[in-house]
Amino acid sequence: MITNPPPWPNGARCAVAFSFDVDADSVVHAAHGSAAIAMPHALAHMRYDPFVATPRLCTLFARHAVPLTCFVPGWVAETYPAAVETILKYGGELGHHGHFHEWPSGQSAQQERESLLRGSEVLERFSGVRPRGYRAPYYGLSASTYDLLIEMGFDYDSSLFADDVPILLDNGKGQLVELSVPASVDDYNQYVSSRAFDYLMKISSPRQALEVYQAEFDALWEFGGLWVSVWHPAVSGRPAQALAIERLILHMQSKGDVWFATLGEISNHIKRLVADGDWQPRTERIPFYSEPVVDLKR
């Protein structure tokens, strides 16, 4: 069913990367501006992330020897340094997630460049290295995002629902590894219903959410794909949801032949395969279109 699965290390059937977007209350301020300080319910909801959920999740994954990739806005790292230090203490990878969880598609190219630079500088102060990976806040990529990421030396992005295995994005000046996400493996789709965030969905039980996550994993394990979570500590770091994650980890480990890795490790592996001529991923030229397909003004 997957026609070109990459060879994974040690003969693994598939690769798994658990990733979290550590947004904290940046999303409240970004969405509501100065009005956010008068929204204690929404702020408390998201501050649960750095104070409670992120430490809980770090210890849970460490207990099972499974690595984490955490995409952290620069402002969040500055505001909640203990949470970032906990991620690093347990060997987690820090990825770029904007500086203030701003919509890239709502910024000029210069504004987006500044957000990338500010966020990178903050994360480098904590880890000692510049972040190599990126996930767009809200998946809100702009027409400039990939050109900027390639220009600034990023290795990979994980914002698209583009494939079941890694692909390459090429703008004619350089390339990025795209580590695509299964569209259903986002915890907001399962658990979030909040008027404060203008996000009203039917809330699933952890059992139902686990069925979705596990079904995606089982299929990708069968056919040699890449499974990547897009979860948020304030959502999936609560007790019932965290227990469901633990059950998923145990299921994955019981099946065996799974390579658990950070997204940075997966990107390195793909780049080595390509450099050595051992595997050739699908390459997408970006932008996907050079001119509009339909002119709606006609």
KASULQUI-V207891 format. One record per residue. N is the residue number from 1. RES is the residue in one small letter. PHI is phi in whole degrees, -180 to 180 (NA if undefined). OMEGA is omega in degrees with one decimal (none if undefined). Layout:
N;RES;PHI;OMEGA
N;RES;PHI;OMEGA
This chain:
1;m;NA;168.5
2;i;-93;-169.1
3;t;-80;-175.2
4;n;-139;179.7
5;p;-72;177.7
6;p;-73;170.8
7;p;-73;-178.8
8;w;-90;-176.9
9;p;-58;175.2
10;n;57;177.1
11;g;71;-178.7
12;a;-62;178.4
13;r;-76;-178.9
14;c;-156;175.5
15;a;-115;180.0
16;v;-130;174.6
17;a;-127;174.1
18;f;-86;179.2
19;s;-127;179.0
20;f;-126;170.6
21;d;-96;-173.7
22;v;-90;-171.3
23;d;-82;-171.7
24;a;47;-175.0
25;d;-90;174.2
26;s;-58;-177.7
27;v;-67;179.7
28;v;-69;179.9
29;h;-66;-179.4
30;a;-65;-177.4
31;a;-80;-170.0
32;h;-117;176.7
33;g;59;-175.7
34;s;-65;179.2
35;a;-73;-175.1
36;a;-62;-176.2
37;i;-69;177.0
38;a;-99;-178.5
39;m;-124;-174.6
40;p;-61;-179.2
41;h;-65;179.6
42;a;-66;179.2
43;l;-63;-179.6
44;a;-64;177.8
45;h;-54;-174.1
46;m;-88;175.7
47;r;-73;170.1
48;y;-56;-178.7
49;d;-56;-174.8
50;p;-74;-174.3
51;f;-83;-173.1
52;v;-121;-167.2
53;a;-73;-177.0
54;t;-62;175.0
55;p;-60;178.7
56;r;-60;-177.4
57;l;-67;178.6
58;c;-60;179.4
59;t;-70;178.4
60;l;-62;-178.4
61;f;-67;177.6
62;a;-63;179.2
63;r;-60;-179.7
64;h;-105;177.6
65;a;57;178.4
66;v;-113;-176.9
67;p;-78;-179.5
68;l;-124;165.5
69;t;-115;-178.1
70;c;-121;176.1
71;f;-91;-169.4
72;v;-126;172.3
73;p;-61;-178.1
74;g;-58;-179.8
75;w;-61;179.4
76;v;-65;178.8
77;a;-62;179.1
78;e;-68;-174.3
79;t;-82;-177.1
80;y;-128;-175.0
81;p;-62;-178.2
82;a;-63;179.1
83;a;-65;179.6
84;v;-67;177.7
85;e;-64;176.4
86;t;-67;176.9
87;i;-57;-178.7
88;l;-68;178.9
89;k;-57;-178.9
90;y;-94;172.9
91;g;83;-178.8
92;g;-75;175.3
93;e;-93;174.8
94;l;-98;175.1
95;g;-112;-176.7
96;h;-82;-178.9
97;h;-142;-175.5
98;g;78;175.6
99;h;-92;-177.7
100;f;-131;-178.1
101;h;55;178.2
102;e;-82;176.3
103;w;-72;175.1
104;p;-58;-178.2
105;s;-69;176.9
106;g;-100;-177.9
107;q;-108;167.0
108;s;-73;178.6
109;a;-60;179.9
110;q;-69;177.3
111;q;-63;179.3
112;e;-66;176.5
113;r;-59;-179.6
114;e;-64;177.5
115;s;-64;178.3
116;l;-65;-179.8
117;l;-66;-178.3
118;r;-63;-180.0
119;g;-62;179.4
120;s;-63;-179.2
121;e;-62;-180.0
122;v;-66;-177.6
123;l;-65;177.9
124;e;-66;177.9
125;r;-62;-179.5
126;f;-82;-170.6
127;s;-99;-177.0
128;g;86;178.4
129;v;-135;176.8
130;r;-73;179.3
131;p;-63;-177.8
132;r;-101;-176.5
133;g;-121;-174.7
134;y;-141;165.7
135;r;-133;-177.1
136;a;-70;171.5
137;p;-54;-179.0
138;y;62;-169.5
139;y;58;-168.3
140;g;-87;-178.9
141;l;-61;175.3
142;s;-105;175.9
143;a;-67;-177.4
144;s;-98;-168.0
145;t;-56;-173.6
146;y;-70;174.9
147;d;-61;179.8
148;l;-67;-179.9
149;l;-62;179.2
150;i;-67;178.5
151;e;-59;-175.3
152;m;-90;170.9
153;g;86;174.4
154;f;-67;-179.6
155;d;-93;-174.7
156;y;-149;171.6
157;d;-126;175.8
158;s;-141;-176.2
159;s;-125;-171.5
160;l;-105;169.8
161;f;-103;-162.5
162;a;-96;-174.6
163;d;-165;177.9
164;d;-98;178.6
165;v;-137;178.4
166;p;-61;173.4
167;i;-130;175.0
168;l;-111;173.2
169;l;-112;-173.0
170;d;-126;178.7
171;n;-105;-178.8
172;g;88;177.7
173;k;-115;-178.7
174;g;179;-176.2
175;q;-135;170.1
176;l;-125;167.4
177;v;-83;175.7
178;e;-102;179.4
179;l;-102;-169.5
180;s;-70;-176.7
181;v;-110;170.0
182;p;-63;-170.6
183;a;-59;-175.2
184;s;-86;-172.8
185;v;-95;174.1
186;d;-128;-172.0
187;d;-71;175.6
188;y;-60;179.9
189;n;-64;-175.0
190;q;-97;-162.6
191;y;-120;-167.8
192;v;-102;169.2
193;s;-143;-172.6
194;s;-147;176.0
195;r;-66;179.6
196;a;-62;-179.0
197;f;-104;-177.7
198;d;52;-175.8
199;y;-135;-175.2
200;l;-112;179.8
201;m;-130;171.6
202;k;-72;-178.4
203;i;-80;178.1
204;s;-89;170.0
205;s;-73;175.3
206;p;-55;178.1
207;r;-62;179.6
208;q;-67;178.0
209;a;-62;179.8
210;l;-61;177.9
211;e;-61;179.2
212;v;-66;-178.5
213;y;-61;-176.7
214;q;-69;178.5
215;a;-63;176.8
216;e;-62;179.4
217;f;-63;-177.2
218;d;-59;179.2
219;a;-67;-179.1
220;l;-70;173.7
221;w;-62;-178.6
222;e;-63;-170.3
223;f;-113;172.6
224;g;89;-174.3
225;g;-93;179.9
226;l;-118;177.9
227;w;-107;-179.5
228;v;-130;174.5
229;s;-87;167.4
230;v;-125;-175.9
231;w;-121;-175.7
232;h;-130;-177.3
233;p;-56;-178.8
234;a;-67;-179.8
235;v;-103;-173.2
236;s;-93;178.5
237;g;-93;176.8
238;r;-82;-166.1
239;p;-54;-177.0
240;a;-65;-179.3
241;q;-70;178.4
242;a;-66;175.7
243;l;-64;176.6
244;a;-64;176.2
245;i;-61;179.9
246;e;-61;177.1
247;r;-63;177.7
248;l;-66;177.2
249;i;-57;-178.9
250;l;-63;176.9
251;h;-63;-179.9
252;m;-62;-179.0
253;q;-68;179.6
254;s;-70;176.4
255;k;-69;177.8
256;g;77;179.7
257;d;56;177.9
258;v;-117;173.3
259;w;-96;174.8
260;f;-88;-174.2
261;a;-152;168.0
262;t;-75;176.6
263;l;-64;175.8
264;g;-63;177.7
265;e;-66;178.4
266;i;-66;176.7
267;s;-59;178.0
268;n;-59;-178.8
269;h;-62;-179.3
270;i;-63;-179.7
271;k;-64;176.8
272;r;-66;179.3
273;l;-59;-179.0
274;v;-66;-178.2
275;a;-63;-178.0
276;d;-86;-179.1
277;g;74;-176.9
278;d;-90;178.9
279;w;-164;178.5
280;q;-123;178.7
281;p;-75;169.7
282;r;-64;178.7
283;t;-115;176.3
284;e;-104;174.2
285;r;-82;179.6
286;i;-116;1.3
287;p;-68;-177.9
288;f;-64;178.9
289;y;-134;-179.2
290;s;-92;177.7
291;e;-152;-178.4
292;p;-59;176.1
293;v;-82;-179.2
294;v;-131;175.4
295;d;-99;-175.4
296;l;-74;-179.7
297;k;-83;-179.0
298;r;-73;none
